[in-house]
Each structure stands twice: as structure tokens, then as C-alpha cells.
Amino acid sequence: MESIINIQYNKTKITDIASFIGFKGFTQGETKEVCFVRGIGVHGDYISEIERMDSTLMTEMNQGKGLYSRIEALPVMKSAEDISFYSNAYDDWVKTGKKEMRIHSTREEEGRAARLSKVCQSMEDIFLQDKKQATDTMLKNFLVKLLFWYESVFNQNCFFWDDTKIMKLVAFNIEKRQEYLFFYMVSLLGINVLLLQSKVDIGAEEEKLDYSQRFVLGEFKEIKVPVYQWKECVVTRQVTPQIASNQNDLNSNGRITVKIPERNRPSRHPASDVQRQQSNTQEQNVSGGNNSQQGNPRLVIPPRPGASDTKAVKSGRQVSITTPTRPAVTNSGDQREEKSFEELALLASSIVLITVFDAKGERLGSGSGIMIGKDGYILTNNHVAAGGRSFSVRIEDDEKEYLTDEIIKYHSLLDLAIIRIQRRLNPIPVYRGNKPLVRGQKVVAIGSPLGLFNSVSNGIISGFRKIDDVDMIQFTAPISRGSSGGAVLNMQGEVVGISTAGIDEGQNINLAMGYECINMFIRGFIQN
């Protein structure tokens, strides 16, 4: 029987459609984190954002990483057959003590039927609190409608309920109370919900329920969105040699390790098809557990708020590090004038120290940040900002401590976040990819390891890695805990990466999120 999972709603604000696309949440024991948010109004890039959302989440769906659907309106139940079926299902549910809700999709699934039953009881309680004089017939009609909508949504475009995947559902201009309650019900089942309210928002009474968070995209506007057309694409998965040869393809840690063939996207190093075919790909499993006896290194994400930044913190997730196929290049070919180390060290004035506090104002940890926008925008790692309720920011040669609770944007997969303070800043330029980065290229890292404000170290790019299908830079410049969110600079003084993680049991093996992802993430903030 499936566990009945408790739902915890995301506390970090989702501020745009991109944040919703990147939201992953977590599942810990019987608790699952989800989001239920509303995007209010329309901005100039609205249609493009929706198309990008469709493309990204559809691709993840076809790769087996998630489930996604977008609906324009909930259907009307007109069929006498449907009315009869769901009415009988409701009657049987009441007769059997409300232990299991047996409908088409849960008939053969005992655990799922019990889970749906629990959520239906919650919706029943909400209805009865709302309508004190409600009759049994009114309550039944309400639940019957919810069940019909539930199966209508989960029977389209191969969108089904699977708690092992990240499930996302998007709908438009929900105004009626029962429809709004339905989407709240969906979130209680573990599905992440985004309501795009382009021309109208929910009423004041629904707002008082405080079930969903809202973010503003722009003004209300009548706008026609493209029809959602789900397309199945074939994704070939090549099982890596580390997979045990048992029938479930499980490795020694009980996890499936797969390699998704490289997507057709720009590379830091152009290589011919022949070079790619001749290159050897090395892959090793990295676990946050104690694997020293097996010879596996540990990927250490510097401490998240809630853990002391002076203690070793191991990531509990298992990831796969892949060495991408790249030609051997010995110099960058960048003929621009290099700065001296002394000149680069002066750029520390644009790197900040971030201290993270909980809701009670108690210190949780610290990290670093990079000024990216003149109007107070600071880039850091999501694992630095996540879990914090407020932040203090220190700037070199400025005695004032700047307090903020603004998380403007975040992306959990890329591990990036933007916070904002009320001060004009002097941002560092981010590298635009004029020449490809190469192994052996000199870099300088600036951050605040162990709270030691703006320490500067130098090293080289020692490799390029792929972690969770995200390109990262491996570099040797020494960093320690608290450096997360700090800058990795080229010799021209441009940000080529943001310090993100280190590999335990390895000296000076550090990882940074590269400039390509940074530029994509901060688009719209660097023009200030």
C-alpha cells in the first residue's frame, strides 16, 4: 500500500513563470513539498514564456523526469453516464466508511484510492465550513464534480498521477470558487499548480483562504494563448557500465544511473562529429554517503541554511558526474589584455557576504553573492537562500549592513537565486562567451569562506563536468564552506562561473555553475 504523503507548501516565493518551470520541491519520508501559485496579469514576453514552459516541461516529461499538462478550462459534466458513475462512487465511498475512493483511475490501486479518500475528506470539511447550512445533496454534488474534474485532467496527454515524478499542472483564469477549490485539491495530491490569471483573478473571499501565493506579471489583459499540443518524442537512454546487471538495473546504492545523450546545444568547445565519436566519456557515481571504501568521492554542497557553515555537510542525493566530450585545447585564444591579480582582487568590492536568518531572526549560515544589477540585484546559490526568511548583506568598504527578505527569483536545478537590497550597486560583467573556456585557463575565485570576508584565491580550469544533466566548470582555486555564491573570474575580470560545490576527499576539486546558465538566469536584471 502507498504511503499517505503529507503536503508541505513551498515557502520561498515563486516570482515568475521561469521559477515555476524550475521548481523541484522535495520528498522526505512521507512529506512532499509542492507549490500552488497564481501569476497575475500579462507582460511583454508572456506568450514566449508559455511556449518555453511547454517545451521545457514536455521535454522533461518525455525523458521520464516529470509530468506536465496545461488546460484552458475545466469541462462541464453533461453525460448522464458520468453523473451516474461518480454519484455511485461517492455513495460507495460513504457506505464503506470513507476509507477508499474507487473511481476509474484508482480502482486497481489500493494506496491511491486511500490517498484520494483522505483528500476528499479534506475538501468535504472545507465545503462544510464554507456552507454551514449545506445539505447532504449539496455536499455530494460538490464532491462528484471534483471527482469528474480529477479524472478529466488526469486522463489527458498521458498526464497521470505518479508520486515518483515532479507533477505540474497549469490552468488559466480560474474565477469560480469550486474550480479554485479543485486546484487546491490537486495540490493536496502532490501536484504543483500554476494558475495564470491573465484577465481576472480569484475573488476576495477566495484570497482570504490563503491557499495559493501570487506573483504579478503585469496588467490584466485579454490575450489568446497557444493551444497546448503534447507531442511524444523518443529519448534513448544508455545505461552506464556502473549499473548492476540485475533485472531492475539498480546500482549498489539502489539507484538507477542513466546517461541522457547530449542535447543539441552550443558547447564551450566546438568539436567535429568525428571528435565526439572518438572521445571517451568517463562517468562515476557520487554519493553524499560514506563511500570511501568503494573509492567514490563525495559531492559536498556547501552548507544550506540550518547547518553551521563550519561543519562538513554531505549532500544526501546521489548524482552522476559525466566528463563531457571536449577536444584538448591548451589556450583560450582570448587576446584581450589580462588584468594583474592585484587588479582582479579589487573586484572584491562587487562580491558580498550574505548571512541567512530564520523566521525568529536566528542565524542559519552564510554564503557569498555577486552584484549583477545596479538596482540592488545580487546573484547567489539557491542552496544559500533557500530556507532563509531574511538576509543581511555586507559590502566591502561599506560599514552599513543591508537587510532584506526579497528573493526575486530562484531555480533549484541550476542552484541559482537572486536577492535584492535597497542600494545602488557596481555589478561585475558576466562573460558573454567571446571565446570558449578551456582546460588550463587561469581563473580567480572571490568569496567568503567560513565567513572570512572576500578572500581571493587563484587557480585554473581543470575540467568540465555534467551533473544532473547541467554543465559545470571544475576549477582548482581553493574555496571553503561559505564560498557558495562567490565569483569565479577570468583574467579579464568577468564572471565565468559561480562557486557552487566541492568534492570531498579531493584537494582543490571545486565546481562552478557556468556563465551560459548564469546569463540565461539573470536576463532582464543586468540592464538596470
N, C-alpha and C positions, 0 to 999 in steps of 0.2 A: 504493500500500500504506500502511495506517495505521502511524503510529509506535508502537513499543512503549513505553508510558509507564511511567516509574519511579514507584513509590508512596512518598510520604513521609507518615508518620503525624503527625497534629496533636499538637503539644507543649503547647499551652495546655489546661488541664483543662476538660472539659465537665462541669458540675456539676449539671445538671438537664435535664428534657425540653425546656424552652424554649431552652436553649443548643444542643441538637441541632437543633431546628427552624431556628434562625437560622444554623447553621454553613454557611459557603460554601466555605471552603478556597480553594486557588488552583491554577492550572495555569500553569507556567512552563517553556517549552521542552518537554522530554519528561518533566518531573516534575509529578506531580499530588498535592496534599495531600488526604488523606481522614481520617476518624475511625472508630475501631472501639471502641465503649464499651458498658458494661453499667450499667443503672440497677437498684440493689438495693433490694428491698422496695417498700412502698406508703405514700403519705402521704394526707392527707385530700382533696386535690384531684386525686387520681390519675386518675379517670375523666374529669373535665373536661379535664385536661391532654391526655389521649389524644384526646379529641374535638376539642380545639383544634388538636392536631397534624394530625389527619386533615383538618380544614377548611382550615388554612393551606397545607399541602403539596399538597392536592388542587387548591386554587385556583391555586397556582403551576404545577402540572402542566398544568392546563387553559389557562393563559396561556403555555405553552411555555417556562417558566423552569426547569423541573426535572422529575424523575421520582420517583415515590414509590409504595411498596407496603408493606402490613403483613400479616404472615402469623401465624397462630396455631400452626401445626405444619407440619413438613415431611412430604410424602406418602410412603407406602410403595410401593416398586416391586413390583407384583404381576403386571402384564401380561407374558406371555411375549414379546409383540411388542416391548415396551420393553426387556426384558432382552436380546433378540437384537440389537436395533438398536444399543444402546450398547456391547454387547460387540464387535460388528463394528467400530464406530467406533474403539474402543480398539485392536483388532488392526491396523486400517489405519494408525492413528497410529504404532504401533511399527514396522510394516513400512516406512513411508516416512521413517524417521529422526526421528520426533517433531518435524517441522517445523510441521505444521498439524493442529489438532484439528477434523475435519469432522463436525459434527452438524447438526441441523435449522437452528438459528439462525446457523450460521457457514458453511453450505455454499456460499453465493454471496459470502461476504465474506472475501477472502484475508487482509487485515490483522487482522480479528477472529479468524480461525482461528489465526493465528500468535500473537496475544496470549494466547488461551486455552491454546494449547500450552505457552507459557512458564510460565503459572501452574500448569498441570497438572504440569509437571516439578518445580516448587517443592513442590507437595503430595506428589508422589512421594518427594522427598527427606525431607520431614517424616515420612512414613509409615515409610520405611526406617530412619530414625534412632530412631523410636519402637519399632519391632518388628524387632529385629536378626535374628531367625530367620524373617522373613516369606518366604513362597513367592511365586512369580510369580502364582499364582492369587489369593492374598490381596490382593496389590497391585492386580491387575486389578479385583477386586470392589470395592475401595475407590474407585478412580477411576471405575468405572461408576456407582456410587451418587452420587458428586459430580456427574457429568455429568447424570444424571437429575434431581437436585435443581435444578441450574443451570437447565435448560430448564423445569422446573415453575414456578420462581419468575419467570423472565423471559417466560413466556407468559401471565401473568395480568394483568388490569386494565390493559392497554396499557402495562405496565411492561417496557421493553426497554432494551437496552444502547446508550447514546448518550453518548460521552465529551464532547460539546459541552455537555451539561447536568449539573446537580448531581443526582446519583442518591442516593436514600436508601431504605433497607430496614430495617424493624422486625420483630422476632420476639420470642416470649415463652418464658420458662422453658426455655432450652436447657441440657440437663444432660449428654447423651451426648457422648462425645469426638468421634465422627465428625461429628456435627451442628455442634459448636463449630468444628471444623476447616473445615467447609463455609463458615461465615460468615466465617472468616478468609480463605478463598479468594475469597469475594465481595469483601472489602475490597481484596484484591490486584488485583482487576479495576477498581478505581477507584470502588467504591460505598461510601457512608457507611453504617455499620451500627450500629444500636442494639438491644441485647438487653435487654428489660425482664424482669428476673428477680424477679417479684413474690412467688413462693413458694419458690424454690430457686435456688441459684447453681451455677456450674460447680464441679467438684471441685478439690482442692488441686493435683493434678498438672497440670490444665489452667491453673490460675492461674500456676503456675511458668513456663509457656511465655511469659508476658508479652506476649501478642498484643493484649490489649484493656485499656483503662483502665476503672476502675469508679468510680461515684459512688453515694452512699447516699441513697435517697428516704425510707426509713422501715423499719419492721419487716416481716418476711416475713408474708404473709397470703394466704389463698385468696380470690381476687376474680375475678368474672366481668367481662370487658371487652366493650364493644360490638363487634359484628361489623363488620369493615371493609367498607364498601359504597362502591366507587368510583363516582362519578357524573360524567358528562361535562357540562360547561357550555360554552356558546358564548361566546367572548370576541372581540369585534370589535376589530380593530387598524386604526387610521387612520394611514397613512403620512404623515409630516410633509412639508412643502414642501421641506425641505432634502435629501430623498432624491433621488439622481440617477435619471434616468429610464431606466437600463439594465435589462436583463432580470432582473438579480439584486437590484434595488432597493438598490444599495450606494451609500453616500456617498463623498466623496473620500478618506476615511480607511479605506475598505474595511469599514466597519461598518454594520449595519442600524440605523436610528433609527426607533423606533416609539413611538406615544403610546397608552398603555392608557387608555381612558375612565375618568374619575374614579370610584372606588368609592363606594358609598353609605355614607358615614361622616360623623360630625359635622365641621363646618367651623368654623374660628375665627370666620368671619364669616357669619351666616346670609344667604342670598340667595335670592330667588324664582327659580322656573324660568325666568321671562322674563328676569330679570337675567343668569342663567347663559348663556342662549342668545344674549343680545345682547353679552356680554363677548367681547373678543378675546383669544386665547391666543397669546403670543409664545414661541417656542422657539428656542434656539440651541445648537449643539453646542459642547461644551467639551472640550478635549483637554489632556493633560499634556504634549504635544509642543510644539515651537516653531511656533505658528500665527500669529505676529504679522503676517505678510504677508497672511494672509486676514482679519485683523481679529478673529479669535476670541480671547477671553480664555482664560487657563489656570486651571483649578481647581487650587489648591495645597492638598493635605492637609499640614498641618504635620508635621515630620519624624517618622517612625517610629523606634523604637529601632534602632540600627545606622547611623544617619546623624547627623552633627553638627547640633545644633539651631541653629547659626548659619549654615548654608548653605541656599540655596534648594533645596527638594526638590519635584520635579514629580511629580504622580500620573500613572502610565503608562496609566491606564484612561480611556476616553472615556465621558463621561456626558452626559445630556441635561438641561438646565435648562429647566423649564417655569414660566411665570408663571401660577399658578392664577387662576381667575376669582374675583375678590372685589370687592364694592362699595366705592366710595370713601367712607371714613369718616374724619373728621378728629379725633375724640376718643374716648377709651376708655370714657367713661361710668362709670368707676370712681370713686366718690365717697369712698372711704376716704382717710384722711389720708396725705399723701405725707411721706416722710422727706427730710431735707436730704441733700445729697451727703456732708456730714461724717458724718452718721449711717449712711448706706449704706456708707461706707468702713470703718466699724468692723466690718462683717460679714466683712471680710477674715480675721478670726480663724477663720472656718469654711471658708476656702479653703486648700488645702495645696499645697506644692511636691513633686512626685514625681520622683525620679531613678531611672532604669532601668538595671539591670546585667545583663550576660550571665552564662553559667554559670561563667566564670572570675572573676567579680566586677569586670570592667572596665565602666566607664561607657559606656552606649549613647546616652543622651539624657535629656531632661527634659520634663515637662509639668505640668499642674495637675490638681487634683481638688476635689470638693465633698463636704463632710461631709453624709451623708444619713441615717445611723443612729447612735444613741448608742453602740452596741456595736462601734464601730470601723469601720463601713462607709463607704467613700469611693467616690463615682462619678467616673469619668473616661472618656476616649475609648478605644475598643478599640485604635485605632492607637497610643496611648501605651503600653498594657500589653502588646500582642501582641509576641511575640518576646523579652520580658524574662523572666529566670529569678528575679530578685529585685528588690525596690524599697526605696528609703528615702523616708520621708515626713517633711517638716518642717512644723511648725505654728507660726504666729506666736506670739510671746511664750512659747515653749517651747524651751529650749536642747537638749532631748533629740532625737536622730534615731531614728525608729522604723523598724525593718527588718521586712520581711515577704516571703513568697513566695506568699501566698494570693491567687489570682484566684478570687473566689467565683462570678462569673457574667460572661458576655460575649455580645455579639450583634454579629456582623461587619457586617450590613447597616445596623443603626441606629448602628453605630460607638460602642457604649456598653460599659462594663465596670465591674465593682465589685471593688475590692480591700479587704482588711481588715487593720487593725493592732490591736495589743493596747493599747487606750486608750479611755477614755470620751470621747465627742465631743459637741460642741454643734452639731447639724445645722441647716442653713438650711431653712426650709419651701419646698416646691415649689408653685408656683401651681396652683390647682385649677380654673381656667377659670371664675371667677365672672363675668367679662365678657370678651368677645372681645378679643384683641390687635388693634391697628390700626396702619396706617402712620402715622408721625409720633409715635408714643408714645415717651416718653423711657425710656432704659434705661442701666444702668451695668454695665460689664464688669470683672471682677476675675480676674486670672490672673498668671502669672509668665513674661512674655515674655523670651526669651533668658536665662532663669534669674534675672531681676530679680524677687525675691520679692514677690508680691502687689501688683502695680501696678494702679491704679484709673483707669479712663477712662470718659467718658460719651458718649452719642450718642442716636440714635433708631432705631426700627424703620423701615427703608426699603423693605421689601417682603417678600413671602412666595414661596418658590420650592419647586419639586418636583424633587428629584434622585434618580435611580434609583427613582422612584415613592415617595419618602419626603419628607414635608413638612418644610421647613426655614425658619428665620427669617433674613432678611437684615438686618443692622444696621450702623451706622456707627461705633460706639465703636471706636477704634483698638486692634488687637491685633497681636501679632507671634508668631513661632515660639516655642513654649514655653507659649503661652496655651491650647493644646488641653486641654480638660477643665476650663477655668475657668468661672465662673458669669456668666450674663447675667441681671441682676436688674431687676425693675420698680421703680417708685419707692416701693412699699410694702415692699421688701426681700425679695421672693420670687423664687425661681429660675424664670424663664420659658424659659430655654434653656441649653445647654451649648456653649461655643465649640468649633467643630469644624473649620472650614476657612476659607480666604480665597481670593479670586480674584486671581490675578496680573495685573499691568498695569492694575489698578483701585485707586484710592485709597480706603481705608476701605470696601471691599466685603467683608464678612465674613459667615459663615454659622454658624448655631447649630441644633442639634437641639432641637426644641420640647418644651414641658412635657408635651404629651399622651404622646409616646413615652417621656419620662423617667418619668412616673407609672406607665405600664404596666410599664416595665422594673424599677423599684425596688419594686414592690408586694411587701409582706412584709418589707422591710428598714426602712421608716421607722417601724414600730411599736415599735421597740426602745427 
